Amino acid sequence: MAFAAAILIVLVVGDFASTFFYHVPQHLWFTLHLRTHHDRKRSYWDHAVLSTNFEVLLDGFLGAVPYLVVAGLTWHLSWEGSLLGLVLGQLHVWWRHTTELGWKTPQWVRAVARPLQIVLPEDHDGHHRNPDIEFGDIFRFYDAPARALLAKLAPTSRRTRNAAARRAKQRVPAQA
């Protein structure tokens, strides 16, 4: 029982922490994640699996830190479950980036994953195409709260500040 609990806690709580303490803040106020994970010039399979670029690896590591912290906290429950939770999380990272390789989720996998709210590769592909949707690394049930938080904090975002600066710059008449 402790084994299964540790796995579930690492995956569910780790995904919550990664989504709300790393992913959402990156989309609001920072640029590392957007530059590396949402760079349309390069393959996102490369970003998630093959890259040795320091910034890409740093983004991946920072996104994994919440899972590592949760695994450390569940270690006393079951170190085996904590480790397996981390392994399953990493396998999911690789799997959710396979659409670029032509992967299509089989119907039976979709039938099992949908009720469990597991992010499918096609869902994550939607996030790559539109960074404002499909939040949650492993679980889709974090998407709606993440989007609500993004909307609430939008006035503080880098995007809003940059747009305001551009508007202010356009209003200032050019000096001769």
C-alpha positions in Angstrom: 0.0 0.0 0.0 2.8 2.4 0.9 4.5 1.6 -2.5 1.4 2.6 -4.5 0.8 5.7 -2.3 4.4 6.9 -2.9 4.0 6.5 -6.7 0.7 8.3 -6.7 1.9 11.1 -4.4 5.1 11.7 -6.5 3.0 11.8 -9.7 0.0 13.8 -8.6 1.6 16.2 -6.1 4.8 16.5 -8.2 2.7 17.4 -11.2 0.8 20.0 -9.1 4.0 21.6 -7.8 5.7 21.5 -11.2 2.6 23.1 -12.9 2.0 25.8 -10.4 5.4 26.6 -9.0 7.4 26.2 -12.2 5.4 26.0 -15.4 2.8 28.7 -14.8 5.4 31.2 -13.4 7.6 30.5 -16.5 4.7 31.4 -18.8 3.9 34.5 -16.8 7.2 36.1 -15.8 10.2 34.3 -17.2 11.6 33.3 -20.6 13.7 30.1 -20.2 10.8 27.7 -20.6 9.2 29.6 -23.5 12.6 29.9 -25.3 13.5 26.3 -24.9 10.2 24.3 -24.8 8.1 26.4 -27.1 10.8 27.3 -29.7 9.1 26.6 -33.0 12.4 26.5 -34.9 13.5 23.2 -33.4 12.0 19.8 -32.8 10.3 19.4 -29.4 11.3 15.8 -29.5 14.9 17.1 -29.5 14.0 19.4 -26.6 12.5 16.7 -24.5 14.7 13.8 -25.3 17.9 14.4 -27.3 19.1 17.9 -26.5 22.4 18.5 -24.7 21.8 22.3 -24.8 22.4 23.7 -21.4 19.3 25.9 -21.3 17.1 23.0 -22.5 18.6 20.7 -19.8 18.2 23.5 -17.2 14.5 23.9 -18.1 13.9 20.2 -17.9 15.8 20.0 -14.5 13.9 22.9 -13.0 10.6 21.4 -14.2 11.6 18.1 -12.5 12.7 19.7 -9.2 9.2 19.6 -7.7 8.9 15.9 -8.5 12.3 15.3 -6.9 11.3 17.2 -3.7 8.0 15.3 -3.4 10.0 12.0 -4.0 12.3 13.0 -1.2 9.3 13.6 1.1 7.7 10.3 0.2 11.0 8.4 0.6 10.1 7.3 4.1 6.8 5.8 2.8 8.5 3.7 0.2 11.8 4.5 -1.5 10.9 2.0 -4.2 7.6 3.7 -4.9 9.2 7.1 -4.9 11.8 6.0 -7.4 9.2 4.3 -9.6 7.1 7.5 -9.5 10.1 9.4 -10.8 10.8 6.8 -13.5 7.1 6.8 -14.6 7.2 10.6 -14.7 10.3 10.6 -16.9 8.8 8.0 -19.2 5.7 10.1 -19.5 7.9 13.1 -20.5 9.4 11.1 -23.3 6.0 9.6 -24.4 4.1 12.9 -24.5 6.7 14.3 -27.0 6.2 11.4 -29.5 3.6 13.0 -31.8 6.4 14.7 -33.7 7.6 11.3 -34.6 4.2 10.3 -35.9 2.9 8.6 -32.8 -0.9 8.4 -32.6 -2.3 7.1 -29.3 -4.2 3.8 -29.8 -7.9 4.0 -29.0 -7.6 1.5 -26.1 -4.8 3.6 -24.5 -7.0 6.7 -25.0 -10.0 4.8 -23.4 -7.9 4.0 -20.3 -6.1 7.4 -20.0 -9.0 9.8 -20.5 -10.9 8.8 -17.4 -7.7 9.0 -15.4 -7.1 12.5 -16.9 -3.7 11.5 -18.1 -2.1 13.9 -20.6 -1.8 12.2 -24.0 0.9 13.1 -26.5 -1.8 14.7 -28.7 -2.8 16.9 -25.7 0.8 18.0 -25.1 1.2 18.7 -28.8 -1.6 21.2 -28.4 0.4 22.9 -25.7 3.4 23.2 -28.0 1.3 24.7 -30.7 -0.5 27.1 -28.3 1.4 27.7 -25.0 -1.8 29.1 -23.4 -3.6 25.8 -23.3 -3.2 22.2 -22.0 -1.3 22.7 -18.8 -0.4 19.9 -16.5 2.6 17.7 -17.3 1.0 14.4 -16.4 -2.6 15.2 -15.5 -5.2 17.2 -17.5 -7.1 18.2 -14.4 -4.5 20.9 -13.7 -5.2 22.7 -17.0 -8.4 24.6 -15.9 -6.9 25.9 -12.6 -3.6 26.8 -14.3 -5.4 28.8 -17.0 -7.5 30.5 -14.3 -4.4 31.4 -12.4 -2.7 32.7 -15.6 -5.8 34.8 -16.4 -5.8 36.2 -12.8 -2.1 37.0 -12.8 -2.1 38.2 -16.5 -1.8 41.9 -15.5 1.5 41.1 -13.8 2.9 39.0 -16.7 5.9 39.8 -18.8 3.7 39.8 -21.9 1.4 42.5 -20.5 4.3 44.6 -19.3 6.0 44.4 -22.7 2.7 45.3 -24.5 2.2 48.3 -22.2 5.8 49.4 -22.9 5.2 49.1 -26.7 1.9 51.2 -26.4 3.7 53.8 -24.3 6.5 54.0 -26.8 4.1 54.5 -29.7 2.4 57.4 -27.9 5.6 59.3 -27.3 6.2 61.5 -30.4 9.6 61.1 -31.9 11.9 63.9 -31.0 13.9 65.6 -33.7 
